[in-house]
Amino acid sequence: MIKTVDRLSYALSLLSGLAICCIVVLIVAEIFLRKLAGISLHFVWEYSVFIHISAVFLGAGWTLRTGGHIRVTLLRGFIPRGFEWISGLIGLAIALFLTSAMTQLALGYLWSGRTTGTTTDTPLIIPAAFVVFGCGVLTLQVALRLLALLLGKELELDTTGEDDPAPIMD
């Protein structure tokens, strides 16, 4: 199960990176079209925000799994195992709350049919669904981190070896 969630997290991190690249393409296209053709892509800035927040949450699970999140290392040095348990449980509580809150928000958008109210009139359920999915995967990764801690397994994947395939691809 851990490998399956790792593969999903990895795939979402790739999607997150692709999303960031899409933002760059959209903004560059907007700049060139505005400068050279006098055309403005009015949706670019709004959609860039949606894509960016989606990318942040879609990549969060893989970032946690590979040790990329910010930590308080001072406390970790005193009680390494205890710190992992405490931070894991607090992290799980926060992730569960965030997933629950974002799910309720997204469902509210779905039921009400709320849109951006701009010229694109984008249904807000679309970007909210990506955020909820990313939150869910992050919550799952935090829970599996606690399971790995309980089983005495490695908490983070070592992805620093450039010549070695990622451990999730075995």
GIRAKA-V771443 format. One line per field, one symbol per residue. burial: + if it has 9 or more other C-alpha atoms within 8 Angstrom, else -. A space follows every 10 residues. Layout:
burial=???
This chain:
burial=----+++-++ -++++++-++ --+--++--+ -+++------ ---+---+-+ ++++++++++ ++++++---- ----++---+ --+++--++- ++--++-++- -++-+++-++ --++++---- -++++-++++ ++++++++++ ++++++-++- ------+--- ----------
